[in-house]
């Protein structure tokens, strides 16, 4: 796993870099399991009524979605062999193709250190080693985990992107205490499952795209600044010449972009948060 830099044959090549895919079993061949592929339809940032709900989306390269087993609760006690570590265009981390002893194949999120030929298992009786999935009540304290459930049986929802991991710090009664990558400390039911290890492809954050075209390949359009728009389109638009905005940065609907409250005040899971994450460096206190 590393980053490859090309010779500066053009302006885009000079500043761009790509992954060397050394952590993949077949770095130069992308042949996913066909039985675990489904078409992925593009939405262009629009909802089911055709209204744009996410701006600056559209285009991008065609992709097939890999069906990932986030729950890992159907094959408890049945060992599985890792066939290959593969690239997934739909996420930043790598995925692992595994085959259970009964012949069924499945995709899972690949943690750092997992390689082809390894044996993994699921369930409360599984050994707490890299790649295994077991309830939080069976995981030793201090271990690094990923793909953590917030509700029992729903499947992993947090710590799923490249390089992410959480730490199991404490257990009390039916609750487990986790320290998340953001610094937030929260309680989760000890019956919820998690996988051992940190997510793979930690160098993903160090890759430089190098040119705007690579962002378009990902389905992301250029982002237009609010101060460059008309007053009818954005609260920060209008004015003669270039204006600094005259207010804190906000969205087209007026919501604060830096430090604004986005969490519902009466959300039921708020009581499970022991310590909120620290705000970013641009937090204005508003």
C-alpha positions as CSV (number, residue, x, y, z in Angstrom):
1,X,0.0,0.0,0.0
2,X,1.5,3.3,-1.1
3,X,1.2,6.2,-3.5
4,X,2.6,6.3,-7.1
5,X,3.7,9.6,-8.7
6,X,4.0,9.9,-12.5
7,X,6.5,11.8,-14.5
8,X,5.3,15.4,-15.1
9,X,4.3,14.9,-18.8
10,X,1.5,17.4,-18.3
11,X,0.2,19.8,-15.8
12,X,-2.3,17.3,-14.4
13,X,0.3,14.5,-14.1
14,X,2.7,16.9,-12.4
15,X,0.5,17.5,-9.4
16,X,-1.5,14.2,-9.4
17,X,-0.9,10.9,-7.7
18,X,-2.6,7.5,-7.5
19,X,-2.6,4.5,-5.3
20,X,-0.2,1.7,-6.3
21,X,-2.8,-0.9,-5.3
22,X,0.0,-3.0,-3.7
23,X,-2.4,-4.1,-1.0
24,X,-4.7,-5.7,-3.6
25,X,-4.2,-9.4,-4.4
26,X,-4.2,-8.7,-8.2
27,X,-3.1,-5.0,-8.5
28,X,-3.4,-4.8,-12.3
29,X,-6.5,-6.9,-12.8
30,X,-10.0,-5.8,-11.7
31,X,-12.3,-8.9,-12.0
32,X,-15.0,-8.7,-9.3
33,X,-17.3,-11.6,-8.5
34,X,-20.1,-11.4,-11.0
35,X,-22.7,-13.0,-8.7
36,X,-22.2,-10.1,-6.2
37,X,-22.6,-7.2,-8.7
38,X,-25.7,-5.1,-9.3
39,X,-26.1,-2.1,-11.6
40,X,-25.8,1.3,-9.9
41,X,-28.1,4.0,-11.4
42,X,-26.9,7.6,-11.3
43,X,-29.1,10.1,-9.6
44,X,-27.3,13.4,-10.3
45,X,-28.1,14.7,-6.8
46,X,-31.9,14.4,-7.4
47,X,-34.5,12.8,-5.3
48,X,-37.4,10.6,-6.5
49,X,-39.3,13.7,-7.6
50,X,-36.4,15.0,-9.8
51,X,-35.6,17.9,-7.4
52,X,-31.9,18.6,-6.8
53,X,-31.3,17.9,-3.1
54,X,-27.5,17.6,-3.3
55,X,-25.9,20.3,-5.4
56,X,-22.9,19.9,-7.8
57,X,-23.5,16.2,-8.5
58,X,-23.7,14.5,-11.9
59,X,-21.8,12.7,-14.6
60,X,-19.0,10.4,-13.6
61,X,-17.7,7.1,-14.7
62,X,-20.1,4.1,-14.9
63,X,-19.8,1.8,-11.8
64,X,-21.2,-1.5,-10.7
65,X,-22.1,-1.8,-7.1
66,X,-20.5,-4.6,-5.0
67,X,-22.9,-6.2,-2.5
68,X,-21.2,-5.8,0.9
69,X,-22.1,-7.9,3.9
70,X,-22.2,-5.3,6.6
71,X,-24.2,-7.4,9.1
72,X,-22.0,-10.6,9.1
73,X,-24.6,-12.5,11.2
74,X,-25.8,-15.2,8.8
75,X,-22.8,-17.5,9.0
76,X,-21.9,-17.7,12.7
77,X,-19.4,-20.3,13.5
78,X,-18.6,-21.2,9.9
79,X,-15.0,-20.4,8.9
80,X,-14.4,-18.4,5.7
81,X,-11.2,-18.2,3.6
82,X,-10.2,-14.8,2.1
83,X,-9.9,-15.3,-1.7
84,X,-8.7,-11.9,-2.6
85,X,-8.4,-8.2,-1.6
86,X,-10.0,-6.0,-4.3
87,X,-10.5,-2.4,-5.3
88,X,-14.0,-1.0,-4.9
89,X,-14.9,2.1,-6.9
90,X,-17.8,2.9,-4.6
91,X,-15.8,3.4,-1.4
92,X,-12.3,4.5,-0.3
93,X,-11.4,1.3,1.6
94,X,-10.6,-2.1,0.0
95,X,-13.0,-5.0,0.1
96,X,-12.3,-8.7,0.6
97,X,-13.9,-11.6,-1.3
98,X,-14.4,-14.5,1.1
99,X,-15.8,-18.0,0.7
100,X,-17.4,-19.9,3.5
101,X,-16.9,-23.7,3.9
102,X,-20.4,-24.3,2.5
103,X,-19.3,-22.6,-0.8
104,X,-21.1,-19.3,-0.4
105,X,-19.1,-16.2,-1.4
106,X,-19.4,-12.8,0.0
107,X,-17.8,-9.3,0.1
108,X,-16.8,-7.7,3.4
109,X,-14.8,-4.6,4.3
110,X,-11.1,-5.4,4.4
111,X,-9.2,-4.3,7.5
112,X,-5.5,-3.4,7.4
113,X,-3.4,-6.5,7.5
114,X,-5.9,-8.9,6.0
115,X,-4.6,-10.8,3.0
116,X,-5.6,-13.6,0.7
117,X,-5.4,-17.1,2.3
118,X,-6.3,-15.9,5.8
119,X,-9.2,-17.5,7.7
120,X,-11.9,-15.5,9.4
121,X,-15.1,-16.2,11.2
122,X,-18.2,-14.5,12.7
123,X,-20.1,-14.9,15.9
124,X,-19.7,-14.7,19.7
125,X,-17.3,-17.7,19.7
126,X,-14.9,-16.2,17.2
127,X,-11.3,-15.4,18.2
128,X,-10.7,-11.6,18.5
129,X,-8.2,-11.3,15.6
130,X,-8.1,-9.1,12.6
131,X,-11.0,-9.6,10.3
132,X,-13.3,-11.5,12.7
133,X,-16.7,-10.1,13.6
134,X,-18.1,-10.6,17.1
135,X,-20.3,-8.7,19.6
136,X,-18.8,-5.9,21.6
137,X,-19.4,-7.8,24.8
138,X,-16.9,-10.5,23.6
139,X,-14.2,-8.1,22.4
140,X,-11.3,-7.3,24.8
141,X,-11.0,-3.7,26.0
142,X,-8.5,-1.6,24.2
143,X,-8.8,-3.2,20.8
144,X,-9.2,-1.2,17.6
145,X,-12.5,-2.0,15.7
146,X,-14.4,-0.9,12.6
147,X,-17.7,-1.5,10.9
148,X,-19.6,-0.9,14.2
149,X,-23.3,-1.4,14.6
150,X,-25.4,1.3,16.3
151,X,-28.5,-0.9,16.4
152,X,-28.3,-4.7,16.9
153,X,-28.8,-6.6,13.7
154,X,-28.9,-3.5,11.4
155,X,-25.3,-3.9,10.2
156,X,-22.2,-1.7,10.6
157,X,-22.8,2.0,10.1
158,X,-19.7,3.8,11.5
159,X,-15.9,3.5,10.8
160,X,-16.3,2.2,7.3
161,X,-14.0,4.5,5.3
162,X,-10.3,4.2,4.5
163,X,-8.1,4.3,7.6
164,X,-10.9,4.7,10.1
165,X,-11.1,2.9,13.4
166,X,-12.6,3.2,16.9
167,X,-11.4,2.0,20.2
168,X,-13.4,0.0,22.7
169,X,-12.5,1.7,26.0
170,X,-15.0,0.5,28.6
171,X,-18.0,-1.8,29.3
172,X,-20.7,-1.2,31.9
173,X,-23.8,-3.4,32.3
174,X,-25.3,-3.8,28.8
175,X,-23.4,-0.9,27.3
176,X,-20.0,-0.5,25.6
177,X,-18.1,2.8,25.5
178,X,-16.4,3.7,22.2
179,X,-14.0,6.5,21.3
180,X,-14.7,7.4,17.7
181,X,-12.2,8.9,15.2
182,X,-13.8,12.4,15.6
183,X,-13.0,12.3,19.4
184,X,-16.6,11.7,20.3
185,X,-17.2,9.2,23.1
186,X,-20.5,7.4,23.0
187,X,-22.3,4.4,24.3
188,X,-23.4,1.5,22.2
189,X,-25.3,-1.7,23.2
190,X,-22.9,-4.4,24.0
191,X,-25.0,-6.8,21.8
192,X,-24.0,-4.8,18.7
193,X,-21.3,-6.3,16.5
194,X,-18.0,-4.9,15.2
195,X,-15.1,-6.2,13.3
196,X,-11.5,-6.3,14.6
197,X,-8.8,-4.1,13.1
198,X,-8.5,-0.7,11.4
199,X,-9.8,-0.1,7.9
200,X,-7.4,-0.6,5.0
201,X,-6.0,1.9,2.5
202,X,-5.0,4.5,5.1
203,X,-2.9,6.4,2.4
204,X,-6.2,7.4,0.6
205,X,-6.2,10.8,2.3
206,X,-2.7,11.6,0.9
207,X,-3.7,11.1,-2.8
208,X,-3.8,14.4,-4.9
209,X,-6.1,14.5,-7.8
210,X,-4.0,16.9,-9.8
211,X,-6.6,18.2,-12.1
212,X,-10.3,19.1,-12.1
213,X,-11.1,16.3,-14.6
214,X,-10.5,13.6,-12.1
215,X,-13.1,15.1,-9.8
216,X,-15.6,15.0,-12.8
217,X,-14.8,11.3,-13.2
218,X,-16.1,10.8,-9.7
219,X,-19.4,12.5,-10.4
220,X,-18.6,15.8,-8.8
221,X,-19.2,19.1,-10.6
222,X,-17.4,22.4,-10.0
223,X,-18.6,24.1,-6.8
224,X,-19.8,27.7,-7.4
225,X,-19.1,30.1,-4.6
226,X,-22.0,31.9,-2.9
227,X,-20.5,35.4,-3.3
228,X,-20.2,34.8,-7.1
229,X,-24.0,34.1,-7.5
230,X,-26.9,36.5,-7.8
231,X,-28.9,37.6,-4.7
232,X,-31.9,35.6,-5.9
233,X,-29.9,32.4,-5.8
234,X,-27.8,32.8,-2.6
235,X,-27.9,34.9,0.5
236,X,-24.3,35.9,0.0
237,X,-24.7,36.9,-3.7
238,X,-24.9,40.3,-5.4
239,X,-23.1,43.5,-4.8
240,X,-20.8,45.6,-7.0
241,X,-17.5,44.0,-7.7
242,X,-16.1,41.4,-5.4
243,X,-17.6,41.4,-1.9
244,X,-16.5,39.5,1.2
245,X,-20.1,38.4,1.8
246,X,-20.9,40.5,4.9
247,X,-22.0,37.5,7.0
248,X,-20.9,34.1,8.2
249,X,-20.6,31.5,5.4
250,X,-24.0,29.9,4.8
251,X,-25.9,27.6,2.5
252,X,-28.4,28.8,-0.1
253,X,-31.1,28.3,2.5
254,X,-29.3,30.3,5.1
255,X,-27.9,27.4,7.2
256,X,-24.5,28.2,8.8
257,X,-21.7,26.3,7.1
258,X,-19.1,26.6,9.9
259,X,-20.2,25.5,13.3
260,X,-24.0,25.6,12.7
261,X,-26.2,23.1,14.6
262,X,-27.2,20.3,12.3
263,X,-28.2,17.7,14.8
264,X,-31.8,17.4,15.9
265,X,-32.3,18.7,19.5
266,X,-34.5,15.8,20.6
267,X,-32.9,13.0,18.7
268,X,-33.2,9.8,20.9
269,X,-29.6,8.8,20.6
270,X,-28.3,12.0,22.0
271,X,-28.4,10.5,25.5
272,X,-25.9,7.9,24.3
273,X,-23.2,10.5,23.6
274,X,-21.0,11.0,26.6
275,X,-18.7,13.6,25.1
276,X,-19.3,15.5,21.8
277,X,-16.6,15.8,19.3
278,X,-14.6,19.1,19.4
279,X,-15.6,21.6,16.7
280,X,-13.3,22.4,13.8
281,X,-10.7,25.2,13.8
282,X,-13.2,27.5,11.9
283,X,-15.9,27.2,14.5
284,X,-17.3,30.7,15.1
285,X,-19.4,29.8,18.2
286,X,-22.7,30.8,16.5
